[in-house]
Amino acid sequence: MPEQRILVIDDEPVIGVSCQRILAGKQYEVESLTDPHAGLQAALSGNFDVILLDLVMPGLEGMEILRQIKNAAVPAEVIVLTGYATVESAVDAMKLGAADYVSKPFTPEQLRLIVDKVCQRSALLKEVASLRQQLQLSEGLEGILGESRAMQRVFASIKRAARCDAPVLIIGEPGTGKDMVARAIHRLSRRKDRPFLQCDCKSLPGPLLESELFGQQKQIAPGFRLLKQGLFEQAQGGTVYLDEIARLEPQVQGRLFAFLESNQGQPRFWQSNQGQPRFWQSNQGQARFWQSDQGQPQRQPNGANTAQQTDVRLVAATARNLEKMVQKGVFREDLYHCLSAIQIVVPPLRQRLGDIPKLAVAFLEQVRSAHQLPVRCFAPEVMAQLESYHWPGNVRQLRSVVERMALLCDGEQIQLQHVPAEVRQVSAQPSAGELPRSWVEFKRLKRQVKEATVNQLERRFLIEVLRKWEGNVSRAADAIGIQRTNLHALLRKHGLTAQLLRGEQ
C-alpha cells in the first residue's frame, strides 16, 4: 500500500506522539495537532486520507469537527478517539459518518489493526471514485461502456452507420447489448427526434408478426374496413429495430424484402372512386374506419394517385449465423444481402475482460441509487473473480450478478461470500454445452482460450509490476524494458490505472 497521510486531532500531546510512533513507517505519514480549531482547518484542506479525532476537547467538540468534515464532503475517513468509551458516543459518531472508533487507552496492536482496516477501505473508495470518473469520460457514445479495442471498433461502426440510412445488421451473442447499439445508431442519426420502435421477432407467430410490422386491413361490415397501422407506418421518419430477425418465417421474409426493395409501406388511406372519404378514428389513432360513397374503394393515400412511401430506417439483430441459414435454404439470400449493407459485430464479454471493472462499477452505482443501498465498492478479490469468469450470459449476466450481490450485501463492500456460486467456481474448461461441434468451431474456441489466457497473464504481469513499483509508471516501464507510452497503452487495454493499483497495495 502506498504512503497515506494521517492527521491526529487530540488536545493531549501524548496521544499525538503515541500515534506517530505506532504508525510511523513506510505506509503512513502522521501529523498531530492539539488545537481543535487548527485541526479542523487542516482536516478541511483535504490533504489527509485518514483523520484520528478526539471526541472531547476544550473549545470545539469532536462531534462538531466531524459534522463539518462530512458537510464539506472531505474525501477522508474519520476514526474517533474517545476516553469515554460508551456505546452511545460511538453510535452517534458512526451515524455522522465516522468509519470506526478507538477507545483510550489503546494498545499499538489495536490502533494498527483499525487504522490498517480503514486505510484499506479508503484506498478502495478512491479506486471506485477514479473508476467513476473514468466511467463518465467513457460514456460518450450514448451510454455504451467499453475501452477495449473490440468496443472501439463497434463505436466507430456505430458512428459510420448513423451517417447514412442503409439497413444495419447487428450480430452478437445474447446479452451483449445489441439493442443498445441499435438505439445508439438511432440517437446519433438524423432520425433522433422521430420514433424508435422495436419488435422481438421470436415472440410472435408469422401471421401476427406480419400484421404487427405491416398493418392489417379487415372488413368489419359492408362498406366499412378496419385499418391497423403497422410498426413501419407508426415509425414514419424514424427507426424500426427487429431483434432475432433469424426467426422470421418465409412468408414474412418475402414481405420484408419486398418492403425494403420498394420502400413502400402498407397504404394508410382508402378513398372512394368519387368524392371525399368519410372516416371515424379511434382514440389511440391506431385504427381508422373508412366508408366509401359508392363503388369499390381504391388504396390511395390522401387522394393521391400513387401509394405513399414510408421513410423508415431498418436495424436488425441476430445471435445466429445467417450465412449458414442462407446455405441451408431457411433464410432468403436476397433479404440477407439487403439487410447486411452495414454489419456490426458486438463482441462477447469474455473477449473484452478489461471492460469488466468499469461495467461492474456502473451497474453497482445504478443498483445502489435505485434501492438506496449502503454498498459502495467491491473487495479486490471479488473483482478478480468477476474478471476471471467466462460470462456465458455476457453483459446482461454481469448486470444481474452485480445486482444480486449488492442486494445481499449489508455493508459498504461486496465480499467473496456475496459472489454467486457459479461465478466463484471458475473453470478454465468449457462446459459440455460449450464444446465445439466441428473442427472450425474447435479452432475458433482454441483461439479464444489462447487469447483469454494471454490476456489474463498479461493483466497479472502488469498488476504485479505496478504493485512492485507502487504505481510509478515511469519506474515500472524502465524496470521491464518498455516505453512508458507502451505501458500506458497496455494499462488502458486492461482497464487498469496506476491509482487503482496503488489502492490494491
RODO-2510 file (C-alpha; in nm, 4 decimals, decimal comma):
residues 505
     n   res          X          Y          Z
     1     m     0,0000     0,0000     0,0000
     2     p     0,1476     0,3413    -0,0896
     3     e     0,2028     0,6021     0,1817
     4     q    -0,1136     0,7543     0,3222
     5     r    -0,1368     1,0756     0,5219
     6     i    -0,2937     1,0597     0,8682
     7     l    -0,3987     1,3593     1,0802
     8     v    -0,4338     1,3237     1,4601
     9     i    -0,6502     1,5875     1,6340
    10     d    -0,6285     1,5482     2,0125
    11     d    -0,5736     1,8049     2,2870
    12     e    -0,3437     1,5609     2,4710
    13     p     0,0077     1,5874     2,3187
    14     v     0,0972     1,2375     2,4406
    15     i    -0,1767     1,0860     2,2207
    16     g    -0,0395     1,2548     1,9097
    17     v     0,3159     1,1440     1,9892
    18     s     0,1992     0,7871     2,0577
    19     c     0,0120     0,7670     1,7286
    20     q     0,3147     0,8978     1,5393
    21     r     0,5423     0,6378     1,6988
    22     i     0,2980     0,3484     1,6451
    23     l     0,2065     0,4328     1,2870
    24     a     0,5325     0,5842     1,1643
    25     g     0,6946     0,3843     0,8888
    26     k     0,6775     0,3199     0,5167
    27     q     0,2991     0,3155     0,4889
    28     y     0,1920     0,6184     0,6899
    29     e     0,2882     0,9824     0,7261
    30     v     0,1412     1,1111     1,0540
    31     e     0,0819     1,4729     1,1563
    32     s    -0,0521     1,5694     1,5002
    33     l    -0,2335     1,8852     1,6163
    34     t    -0,3540     1,9689     1,9689
    35     d    -0,5586     2,2785     1,8827
    36     p    -0,9051     2,1643     1,7657
    37     h    -0,9575     2,4807     1,5550
    38     a    -0,6272     2,4313     1,3729
    39     g    -0,7141     2,0626     1,3375
    40     l    -1,0459     2,1490     1,1743
    41     q    -0,8766     2,3764     0,9205
    42     a    -0,6192     2,1062     0,8406
    43     a    -0,8931     1,8452     0,8032
    44     l    -1,0949     2,0657     0,5683
    45     s    -0,7895     2,1114     0,3432
    46     g    -0,8460     1,7637     0,2006
    47     n    -0,4762     1,6732     0,2257
    48     f    -0,5259     1,3717     0,4522
    49     d    -0,6525     1,0203     0,3868
    50     v    -0,7486     0,9321     0,7458
    51     i    -0,8239     1,1547     1,0463
    52     l    -0,7931     1,0345     1,4077
    53     l    -1,0279     1,2631     1,6002
    54     d    -1,0738     1,3006     1,9769
    55     l    -1,4386     1,3493     2,0715
    56     v    -1,3870     1,5553     2,3886
    57     m    -1,1708     1,8672     2,3525
    58     p    -1,1942     2,2145     2,5059
    59     g    -1,3183     2,4929     2,2799
    60     l    -1,4516     2,2734     1,9978
    61     e    -1,6116     1,9318     2,0374
    62     g    -1,5003     1,6435     1,8196
    63     m    -1,8596     1,5792     1,7113
    64     e    -1,8788     1,9318     1,5652
    65     i    -1,5492     1,8792     1,3790
    66     l    -1,6803     1,5500     1,2424
    67     r    -2,0050     1,7162     1,1349
    68     q    -1,8188     1,9925     0,9465
    69     i    -1,5862     1,7417     0,7781
    70     k    -1,8814     1,5424     0,6465
    71     n    -2,0798     1,8526     0,5458
    72     a    -1,7804     1,9704     0,3422
    73     a    -1,7592     1,6263     0,1710
    74     v    -1,3909     1,5954     0,2594
    75     p    -1,2581     1,2717     0,0982
    76     a    -1,1105     1,1365     0,4212
    77     e    -1,2113     0,8595     0,6606
    78     v    -1,2537     0,9570     1,0277
    79     i    -1,1629     0,7344     1,3244
    80     v    -1,2967     0,8591     1,6572
    81     l    -1,0711     0,8589     1,9651
    82     t    -1,2518     0,8697     2,2966
    83     g    -1,1652     0,8124     2,6579
    84     y    -1,5346     0,7880     2,7309
    85     a    -1,5966     0,4506     2,5709
    86     t    -1,9723     0,4500     2,5703
    87     v    -2,1802     0,2779     2,3115
    88     e    -2,3864     0,5947     2,2696
    89     s    -2,0913     0,8124     2,1692
    90     a    -1,9639     0,5531     1,9199
    91     v    -2,3103     0,5101     1,7668
    92     d    -2,3583     0,8874     1,7371
    93     a    -2,0210     0,9257     1,5691
    94     m    -2,0932     0,6419     1,3260
    95     k    -2,4277     0,7996     1,2383
    96     l    -2,2444     1,1201     1,1490
    97     g    -2,0152     0,9251     0,9164
    98     a    -1,7205     0,8059     1,1244
    99     a    -1,5585     0,4926     0,9839
   100     d    -1,4634     0,3399     1,3220
   101     y    -1,3607     0,4289     1,6776
   102     v    -1,0764     0,3532     1,9198
   103     s    -1,1155     0,3620     2,2965
   104     k    -0,8417     0,5217     2,5043
   105     p    -0,6215     0,3812     2,6353
   106     f    -0,5362     0,1594     2,3375
   107     t    -0,2549    -0,0809     2,2577
   108     p    -0,0333    -0,0382     1,9496
   109     e    -0,1848    -0,3532     1,8007
   110     q    -0,5390    -0,2210     1,8443
   111     l    -0,4550     0,1098     1,6775
   112     r    -0,2659    -0,0500     1,3868
   113     l    -0,5462    -0,3001     1,3228
   114     i    -0,8187    -0,0360     1,2994
   115     v    -0,6078     0,2135     1,1029
   116     d    -0,4986    -0,0550     0,8543
   117     k    -0,8596    -0,1615     0,8006
   118     v    -0,9851     0,1929     0,7493
   119     c    -0,6941     0,2816     0,5189
   120     q    -0,7683    -0,0199     0,3008
   121     r    -1,1292     0,0893     0,2711
   122     s    -1,0172     0,4449     0,1945
   123     a    -0,7988     0,3162    -0,0872
   124     l    -1,0877     0,1121    -0,2280
   125     l    -1,3230     0,4105    -0,2176
   126     k    -1,0666     0,6199    -0,4047
   127     e    -1,0366     0,3417    -0,6603
   128     v    -1,4139     0,3488    -0,7077
   129     a    -1,4104     0,7282    -0,7385
   130     s    -1,1383     0,7021    -1,0021
   131     l    -1,3359     0,4398    -1,1934
   132     r    -1,6496     0,6524    -1,1732
   133     q    -1,4578     0,9474    -1,3150
   134     q    -1,3262     0,7322    -1,5981
   135     l    -1,6783     0,5977    -1,6416
   136     q    -1,8142     0,9461    -1,7009
   137     l    -1,5444     1,0046    -1,9614
   138     s    -1,6225     0,6753    -2,1350
   139     e    -1,9978     0,7340    -2,1533
   140     g    -1,9547     0,9493    -2,4603
   141     l    -2,1256     0,7088    -2,7001
   142     e    -2,4840     0,7035    -2,5815
   143     g    -2,4168     0,5206    -2,2550
   144     i    -2,2358     0,2203    -2,4074
   145     l    -1,9289     0,1459    -2,1949
   146     g    -1,6035    -0,0003    -2,3176
   147     e    -1,2423     0,0943    -2,3769
   148     s    -1,1231    -0,2329    -2,5306
   149     r    -1,0147    -0,2381    -2,8939
   150     a    -1,3115    -0,4548    -2,9844
   151     m    -1,5559    -0,1983    -2,8450
   152     q    -1,3709     0,0894    -3,0075
   153     r    -1,4329    -0,0833    -3,3415
   154     v    -1,8009    -0,1133    -3,2510
   155     f    -1,8159     0,2585    -3,1658
   156     a    -1,6560     0,3500    -3,4978
   157     s    -1,9074     0,1317    -3,6847
   158     i    -2,1992     0,2922    -3,4972
   159     k    -2,0850     0,6391    -3,5975
   160     r    -2,0463     0,5355    -3,9624
   161     a    -2,3887     0,3721    -3,9644
   162     a    -2,5510     0,6807    -3,8118
   163     r    -2,4362     0,8963    -4,1039
   164     c    -2,6467     0,7090    -4,3612
   165     d    -2,9870     0,5399    -4,3947
   166     a    -2,8805     0,1942    -4,5170
   167     p    -3,0148    -0,1126    -4,3296
   168     v    -2,7908    -0,2347    -4,0464
   169     l    -2,7405    -0,5927    -3,9281
   170     i    -2,6104    -0,6269    -3,5684
   171     i    -2,4553    -0,9642    -3,4870
   172     g    -2,3771    -1,0807    -3,1354
   173     e    -2,4448    -1,3386    -2,8678
   174     p    -2,7464    -1,2961    -2,6374
   175     g    -2,6820    -1,0400    -2,3662
   176     t    -2,4112    -0,8435    -2,5481
   177     g    -2,6195    -0,5268    -2,5784
   178     k    -2,7338    -0,5351    -2,9412
   179     d    -3,0400    -0,3270    -2,8530
   180     m    -2,8177    -0,0532    -2,7074
   181     v    -2,6174    -0,0460    -3,0303
   182     a    -2,9414    -0,0069    -3,2282
   183     r    -3,0570     0,2787    -3,0048
   184     a    -2,7180     0,4487    -3,0329
   185     i    -2,7394     0,4388    -3,4131
   186     h    -3,0850     0,5981    -3,3955
   187     r    -2,9876     0,8691    -3,1457
   188     l    -2,6798     0,9692    -3,3450
   189     s    -2,8642     0,9813    -3,6763
   190     r    -3,0790     1,2496    -3,8372
   191     r    -3,3824     1,0499    -3,7194
   192     k    -3,3111     1,1017    -3,3480
   193     d    -3,6245     1,3148    -3,2951
   194     r    -3,8516     1,0600    -3,4659
   195     p    -3,9853     0,7295    -3,3198
   196     f    -3,7668     0,4313    -3,2350
   197     l    -3,9864     0,1192    -3,2358
   198     q    -3,8690    -0,2352    -3,1756
   199     c    -4,0123    -0,5819    -3,2206
   200     d    -3,8905    -0,9198    -3,0974
   201     c    -3,9394    -1,1485    -3,3976
   202     k    -3,9342    -1,4668    -3,1888
   203     s    -4,2233    -1,3593    -2,9660
   204     l    -4,4965    -1,3624    -3,2341
   205     p    -4,6051    -1,6283    -3,4853
   206     g    -4,5807    -1,5443    -3,8561
   207     p    -4,9303    -1,4032    -3,9275
   208     l    -4,9353    -1,1891    -3,6118
   209     l    -4,5804    -1,0660    -3,6754
   210     e    -4,6687    -0,9722    -4,0337
   211     s    -4,9683    -0,7765    -3,9066
   212     e    -4,7539    -0,6115    -3,6387
   213     l    -4,4969    -0,4955    -3,8930
   214     f    -4,7069    -0,4058    -4,1953
   215     g    -5,0527    -0,3401    -4,0548
   216     q    -5,3799    -0,5097    -4,1365
   217     q    -5,6953    -0,4381    -4,3352
   218     k    -6,0125    -0,6091    -4,2274
   219     q    -6,3729    -0,5652    -4,3427
   220     i    -6,5922    -0,5396    -4,0338
   221     a    -6,9205    -0,4507    -4,2092
   222     p    -7,0430    -0,3887    -4,5631
   223     g    -6,8670    -0,0768    -4,6829
   224     f    -6,6525    -0,0483    -4,3673
   225     r    -6,2918    -0,1585    -4,3227
   226     l    -6,0617    -0,1562    -4,0191
   227     l    -5,7082    -0,0411    -4,0975
   228     k    -5,4483    -0,1132    -3,8290
   229     q    -5,1157     0,0650    -3,8609
   230     g    -4,8023    -0,1468    -3,8613
   231     l    -4,4719    -0,0571    -3,6971
   232     f    -4,3198     0,0634    -4,0220
   233     e    -4,6006     0,3147    -4,0607
   234     q    -4,6034     0,4193    -3,6957
   235     a    -4,2278     0,4847    -3,7112
   236     q    -4,2594     0,7224    -4,0089
   237     g    -3,9330     0,9170    -4,0310
   238     g    -3,7747     0,7089    -3,7533
   239     t    -3,6185     0,3665    -3,6960
   240     v    -3,7601     0,0153    -3,6638
   241     y    -3,5447    -0,2361    -3,4745
   242     l    -3,6135    -0,6053    -3,5383
   243     d    -3,4486    -0,8334    -3,2816
   244     e    -3,3816    -1,2017    -3,3632
   245     i    -3,4595    -1,1498    -3,7307
   246     a    -3,3384    -1,5037    -3,8000
   247     r    -3,6725    -1,6245    -3,6552
   248     l    -3,8772    -1,4716    -3,9397
   249     e    -4,0973    -1,7207    -4,1221
   250     p    -4,0523    -1,7446    -4,5034
   251     q    -4,3720    -1,5535    -4,5806
   252     v    -4,2661    -1,2599    -4,3596
   253     q    -3,9145    -1,2712    -4,5048
   254     g    -4,0602    -1,2234    -4,8529
   255     r    -4,2839    -0,9386    -4,7376
   256     l    -3,9927    -0,7653    -4,5651
   257     f    -3,7692    -0,7980    -4,8711
   258     a    -4,0416    -0,6502    -5,0927
   259     f    -4,0812    -0,3627    -4,8483
   260     l    -3,7091    -0,2879    -4,8441
   261     e    -3,6886    -0,3073    -5,2237
   262     s    -3,9829    -0,0789    -5,2892
   263     n    -3,9568     0,1361    -4,9740
   264     q    -4,3360     0,1405    -4,9640
   265     g    -4,5367     0,0518    -4,6563
   266     q    -4,8971    -0,0501    -4,6246
   267     p    -5,1164     0,2325    -4,7655
   268     r    -5,2920     0,4127    -4,4861
   269     f    -5,5912     0,5636    -4,6659
   270     w    -5,8831     0,4266    -4,8610
   271     q    -6,0681     0,6589    -5,0956
   272     s    -6,3853     0,6079    -5,2933
   273     n    -6,3993     0,6449    -5,6688
   274     q    -6,5943     0,9652    -5,6258
   275     g    -6,5919     1,2331    -5,3635
   276     q    -6,4074     1,2625    -5,0342
   277     p    -6,3842     0,9710    -4,7933
   278     r    -6,5665     0,9649    -4,4642
   279     f    -6,3894     0,8178    -4,1622
   280     w    -6,4033     0,7576    -3,7905
   281     q    -6,0760     0,7458    -3,5944
   282     s    -6,0102     0,5621    -3,2684
   283     n    -5,8861     0,7482    -2,9601
   284     q    -5,5402     0,5975    -2,9920
   285     g    -5,5067     0,6817    -3,3589
   286     q    -5,4005     0,3253    -3,4386
   287     a    -5,7106     0,2158    -3,6317
   288     r    -5,9360     0,4034    -3,8731
   289     f    -6,2771     0,3095    -4,0141
   290     w    -6,3345     0,4187    -4,3703
   291     q    -6,6551     0,4103    -4,5739
   292     s    -6,6741     0,4677    -4,9470
   293     d    -6,9507     0,6730    -5,1053
   294     q    -7,0006     0,4178    -5,3769
   295     g    -6,8133     0,1596    -5,5764
   296     q    -6,5019    -0,0399    -5,4881
   297     p    -6,2597     0,1554    -5,2708
   298     q    -5,9115     0,2170    -5,4052
   299     r    -5,5926     0,2023    -5,1995
   300     q    -5,4663     0,5568    -5,2321
   301     p    -5,3205     0,7775    -4,9596
   302     n    -5,4796     1,1161    -4,9072
   303     g    -5,6382     1,1118    -5,2535
   304     a    -5,3007     1,0849    -5,4286
   305     n    -5,2561     0,8814    -5,7442
   306     t    -4,9760     0,6686    -5,6013
   307     a    -4,9185     0,4872    -5,2737
   308     q    -4,7323     0,6829    -5,0092
   309     q    -4,3705     0,5928    -4,9462
   310     t    -4,2614     0,5057    -4,5918
   311     d    -3,9453     0,6788    -4,4731
   312     v    -3,8097     0,4331    -4,2161
   313     r    -3,4613     0,3115    -4,1215
   314     l    -3,4382    -0,0646    -4,0544
   315     v    -3,1942    -0,2041    -3,7965
   316     a    -3,1974    -0,5804    -3,7436
   317     a    -3,0142    -0,8053    -3,4981
   318     t    -2,9428    -1,1735    -3,4610
   319     a    -2,7399    -1,4148    -3,2499
   320     r    -2,7424    -1,6793    -3,5245
   321     n    -2,5251    -1,7280    -3,8311
   322     l    -2,7407    -1,6010    -4,1178
   323     e    -2,4869    -1,7078    -4,3801
   324     k    -2,5255    -2,0709    -4,2743
   325     m    -2,9023    -2,0314    -4,2711
   326     v    -2,8861    -1,8990    -4,6273
   327     q    -2,6783    -2,2003    -4,7304
   328     k    -2,9348    -2,4324    -4,5738
   329     g    -3,2168    -2,2533    -4,7523
   330     v    -3,4007    -2,1400    -4,4373
   331     f    -3,3262    -1,7693    -4,4840
   332     r    -3,3662    -1,5715    -4,8049
   333     e    -3,0356    -1,4838    -4,9664
   334     d    -3,1705    -1,1622    -5,1211
   335     l    -3,3022    -1,0461    -4,7834
   336     y    -2,9714    -1,1292    -4,6151
   337     h    -2,7760    -0,9185    -4,8651
   338     c    -3,0276    -0,6373    -4,8328
   339     l    -3,0031    -0,6367    -4,4510
   340     s    -2,6261    -0,6619    -4,4307
   341     a    -2,5401    -0,3405    -4,6136
   342     i    -2,3732    -0,2488    -4,2842
   343     q    -2,2726    -0,5201    -4,0350
   344     i    -2,1732    -0,4527    -3,6735
   345     v    -2,0350    -0,7415    -3,4673
   346     v    -2,0719    -0,6930    -3,0902
   347     p    -1,8039    -0,8942    -2,9044
   348     p    -1,8911    -1,1241    -2,6118
   349     l    -1,7806    -1,0114    -2,2667
   350     r    -1,5128    -1,2825    -2,2450
   351     q    -1,3317    -1,1066    -2,5308
   352     r    -1,3306    -0,7691    -2,3514
   353     l    -1,2314    -0,8603    -1,9946
   354     g    -1,0638    -0,5223    -1,9450
   355     d    -1,4071    -0,3562    -1,9573
   356     i    -1,5440    -0,5575    -1,6637
   357     p    -1,4304    -0,3210    -1,3798
   358     k    -1,5987    -0,0188    -1,5370
   359     l    -1,9135    -0,2121    -1,6230
   360     a    -1,9335    -0,3590    -1,2728
   361     v    -1,8882    -0,0188    -1,1063
   362     a    -2,1529     0,1344    -1,3357
   363     f    -2,4038    -0,1412    -1,2583
   364     l    -2,3299    -0,1174    -0,8851
   365     e    -2,3929     0,2561    -0,8905
   366     q    -2,7242     0,2050    -1,0715
   367     v    -2,8427    -0,0576    -0,8217
   368     r    -2,7182     0,1429    -0,5255
   369     s    -2,9049     0,4548    -0,6368
   370     a    -3,2241     0,2684    -0,7303
   371     h    -3,2543     0,0821    -0,3984
   372     q    -3,0758     0,3283    -0,1649
   373     l    -2,8204     0,0652    -0,0597
   374     p    -2,5134     0,1247     0,1620
   375     v    -2,2804    -0,0773    -0,0634
   376     r    -2,0140     0,1339    -0,2328
   377     c    -1,7406    -0,0876    -0,3781
   378     f    -1,6036    -0,4373    -0,4468
   379     a    -1,3341    -0,6130    -0,2486
   380     p    -1,0243    -0,6728    -0,4693
   381     e    -1,0718    -1,0499    -0,4589
   382     v    -1,4322    -1,0086    -0,5761
   383     m    -1,3236    -0,8031    -0,8769
   384     a    -1,0630    -1,0693    -0,9528
   385     q    -1,3388    -1,3327    -0,9558
   386     l    -1,5511    -1,1229    -1,1914
   387     e    -1,2595    -1,0759    -1,4290
   388     s    -1,1719    -1,4469    -1,4379
   389     y    -1,5259    -1,5737    -1,5060
   390     h    -1,6196    -1,6608    -1,8665
   391     w    -1,9683    -1,4914    -1,8606
   392     p    -2,1775    -1,7068    -2,0929
   393     g    -2,4665    -1,4600    -2,0468
   394     n    -2,2392    -1,1645    -2,1300
   395     v    -2,3146    -0,8115    -2,0078
   396     r    -2,6735    -0,8981    -1,9146
   397     q    -2,5475    -1,1706    -1,6786
   398     l    -2,2859    -0,9381    -1,5271
   399     r    -2,5551    -0,6794    -1,4553
   400     s    -2,7728    -0,9461    -1,2889
   401     v    -2,4854    -1,0797    -1,0775
   402     v    -2,3855    -0,7306    -0,9592
   403     e    -2,7448    -0,6539    -0,8651
   404     r    -2,7762    -0,9827    -0,6752
   405     m    -2,4524    -0,9201    -0,4817
   406     a    -2,5478    -0,5616    -0,3979
   407     l    -2,8860    -0,6668    -0,2610
   408     l    -2,7226    -0,9361    -0,0446
   409     c    -2,4557    -0,7033     0,0940
   410     d    -2,5354    -0,5242     0,4215
   411     g    -2,2119    -0,3249     0,4393
   412     e    -2,0201    -0,0886     0,2166
   413     q    -1,8052    -0,3511     0,0420
   414     i    -1,9087    -0,6590    -0,1530
   415     q    -1,7153    -0,9603    -0,0208
   416     l    -1,6484    -1,3089    -0,1572
   417     q    -1,9406    -1,4590     0,0340
   418     h    -2,1745    -1,2410    -0,1733
   419     v    -2,0447    -1,3808    -0,5053
   420     p    -2,2798    -1,6424    -0,6597
   421     a    -2,1505    -1,9992    -0,6575
   422     e    -2,1436    -2,0269    -1,0370
   423     v    -1,9060    -1,7298    -1,0562
   424     r    -1,6820    -1,8461    -0,7695
   425     q    -1,6379    -2,1923    -0,9167
   426     v    -1,4385    -2,0732    -1,2149
   427     s    -1,3233    -2,3409    -1,4559
   428     a    -1,0775    -2,2932    -1,7370
   429     q    -1,2525    -2,5694    -1,9293
   430     p    -1,5693    -2,5072    -2,1328
   431     s    -1,8867    -2,6804    -2,0206
   432     a    -2,0378    -2,9677    -2,2164
   433     g    -2,2846    -2,7334    -2,3781
   434     e    -1,9970    -2,5160    -2,4991
   435     l    -1,7839    -2,7923    -2,6509
   436     p    -1,7215    -2,7432    -3,0251
   437     r    -1,9238    -2,9480    -3,2691
   438     s    -1,6908    -2,9078    -3,5666
   439     w    -1,3240    -2,8564    -3,6422
   440     v    -1,3886    -2,4945    -3,7406
   441     e    -1,5589    -2,4280    -3,4076
   442     f    -1,2759    -2,6073    -3,2257
   443     k    -1,0152    -2,3829    -3,3890
   444     r    -1,2170    -2,0740    -3,3012
   445     l    -1,2544    -2,1901    -2,9393
   446     k    -0,8832    -2,2717    -2,9247
   447     r    -0,8003    -1,9192    -3,0411
   448     q    -1,0412    -1,7685    -2,7883
   449     v    -0,8949    -1,9729    -2,4995
   450     k    -0,5432    -1,8772    -2,6043
   451     e    -0,6349    -1,5085    -2,6232
   452     a    -0,8114    -1,5222    -2,2871
   453     t    -0,5146    -1,6969    -2,1232
   454     v    -0,2642    -1,4495    -2,2669
   455     n    -0,4829    -1,1560    -2,1627
   456     q    -0,5111    -1,2886    -1,8058
   457     l    -0,1364    -1,3493    -1,7867
   458     e    -0,0634    -1,0042    -1,9298
   459     r    -0,3001    -0,8410    -1,6823
   460     r    -0,1488    -1,0247    -1,3820
   461     f     0,2002    -0,9278    -1,5019
   462     l     0,1043    -0,5590    -1,5226
   463     i    -0,0599    -0,5642    -1,1798
   464     e     0,2448    -0,7235    -1,0159
   465     v     0,4860    -0,4819    -1,1849
   466     l     0,2853    -0,1775    -1,0788
   467     r     0,2494    -0,3173    -0,7269
   468     k     0,6235    -0,3646    -0,7024
   469     w     0,6906    -0,0050    -0,8074
   470     e     0,3979     0,1342    -0,6046
   471     g     0,2086     0,2668    -0,9047
   472     n     0,5043     0,4577    -1,0552
   473     v     0,4559     0,4009    -1,4288
   474     s     0,7891     0,5506    -1,5356
   475     r     0,9968     0,3348    -1,2991
   476     a     0,7928     0,0263    -1,3848
   477     a     0,8448     0,0822    -1,7596
   478     d     1,2209     0,1204    -1,7104
   479     a     1,2344    -0,1933    -1,4963
   480     i     1,0648    -0,4193    -1,7528
   481     g     1,2307    -0,2555    -2,0524
   482     i     0,9469    -0,0943    -2,2497
   483     q     0,8489     0,2611    -2,3386
   484     r     0,6340     0,4447    -2,0850
   485     t     0,3761     0,5213    -2,3572
   486     n     0,3532     0,1495    -2,4411
   487     l     0,2964     0,0649    -2,0750
   488     h     0,0205     0,3258    -2,0569
   489     a    -0,1398     0,1672    -2,3651
   490     l    -0,1308    -0,1779    -2,2013
   491     l    -0,2879    -0,0376    -1,8841
   492     r    -0,5691     0,1192    -2,0872
   493     k    -0,6224    -0,2085    -2,2723
   494     h    -0,6837    -0,3912    -1,9435
   495     g    -0,8788    -0,1102    -1,7760
   496     l    -0,6052    -0,0513    -1,5168
   497     t    -0,4807     0,2731    -1,3659
   498     a    -0,1795     0,3472    -1,1512
   499     q    -0,4118     0,4884    -0,8839
   500     l    -0,6210     0,1701    -0,8851
   501     l    -0,3075    -0,0380    -0,8369
   502     r    -0,1855     0,1877    -0,5566
   503     g    -0,5177     0,1188    -0,3867
   504     e    -0,4518    -0,2562    -0,4019
   505     q    -0,1289    -0,2288    -0,2078
***
